[in-house]
Structure formats: structure tokens, C-alpha cells
């Protein structure tokens, strides 16, 4: 017998933080980018400066991730790994379904720069 105890709500900032931490743990990601192209501005919220645009529709999440890649990272493989790992983190950790994860590799880090995030 299942008993309804109430609801569980996860704040969008928590979802963004899980996405950010997951992305930063993937080899090949130098840092998050704060630039968003005009094409996706319609999806952005006030928190878009984190490099993550989040669109929540019921229990479905659409995530746009803006990153700077390491100079020697294989771009296609990096993007696919990010999609897979972020989907796993959101679905397993939050029980939320993911509709799309769009990875935007905005630039390649300067191999000689030391820019902390």
C-alpha cells in the first residue's frame, strides 16, 4: 500500500549545480562559459550566467550547457560524454526525466592561460 506523504520540490539552482558539478568532472572540460548565442536566448533565465540554461516543463528538463573545452579534447566525444553523464546525474539523482541536453562548445582554452573558475 502506497501512502501519499506530500510533494518533493527541487529548486532549479540545485539542478544547475548538479549539472555544473557533473560537467566539471568530465575530462576535457576546461570551464563553464557565460556567453550564450542569441539563438538560445529565448531559453535563458536569470541564472544563465552560470553557463547552464535550464527549461523545465512538468517533469521534463531541457538543458543547454555552454563550455570551454581543453585544447586537446576530442570535441564530439566530449559532447556525447557530457550528454550521457548529465542525463545519468539528473535522472538518477533527482528522478527527473531529461528531454534534451544541448552541448555548446563555445571555445577552446588557451593551453598557457591559468584562469580559475
N, C-alpha and C positions, 0 to 999 in steps of 0.2 A: 504494500500500500504506500503510495507516494503522498507526501504531505507538502502542501504549498506553504512555505515559510515567509515569502516575500520576494523581493527582486534584488538582483545584484547589478550595480551600475559601475562601469569602468570609465573614468574620465578620459577624454581624448588625449590629454597630456600624458597619461600613463601609456596609452597605445603608442604615441610618438616616441616615448622614452624606450619602450621595448624595441621598436623598430630601429632607433638610433643605436642602441647598445648592440643589437644583433648585427647591424651593418658595420659598425666599427670593429667588430671581432673578426670580420672576414678579411683574410689576407688579400691585399691588392687595393683596399680602400684606404686612401691617404687621410681623407677627412670629409665631412659633410660640406656641401656648398650652400650658400644662402641665395644664390641667383636662381630665379625662375624665369623661364622664357614666357613671353606674352601668350603663347598658345595655351598654356595651362593656368594662366592667372585666374580663370573662372573657377578653378577648383580650390584655390588657396583660401586659407583662413588667416586670422591674425597671427597664428603661430608658424606661418610658412618660413620665417627666417631661420628655422631650425634645419632647413634642407629637406623637410618632410611635409608634403601636402596630404591631408587626410580627408576623405569624403566618406561619411558614414550614412548608409541608407538601411534602416532597420538593423538587422544583424549582419549586414554585408559591408566590408571595408574595401575601398579603393585607395591605394597608396601610391603616391608619386614620390620617388626618392631621388634627390639631387646630390651627386657625389663628385669628388675629385679622386681620380684613380692614381695609384702608384705608377711610375714611369714604365716599369716592365710588366705590368699586369696584362694578362690576356683579356681584352675587353668583353668579348662575347661570353666567355666562360665566367668572368666576374659577374656580369649582369645576371646570368642564369643562376649562379650560386646565390646571389643576393635574393632573387625571387624565391627560390626554394627554401632558403633558411628563414627568411622573414615570414613566409607563409606558415612554415612549421612553428615558429615562435608565437605568432598571433593565434593560430588555430589551437595549438596545444596549450599554450599558456593562458589564453583568455577565453577559449571556446567560441571565438568569433570566426565566421566564415570570411574568406578573402575572395573578392570578386576579381580584382586586378592588382598587380604590382608593376608599376612602370618605373624602370630604372633609367635615369637621365645621367649619363656620364658627361659632365659639363666641361671637364678639363683634365689635364694630366699634371700632377705635382712636379714642381721643379726638384730634381733629384738632389740639388745642393742647398735648397732652402730648408730652414728649420723653423717651421711655423706650427706652434702648438695649437690644438683645437680648444 
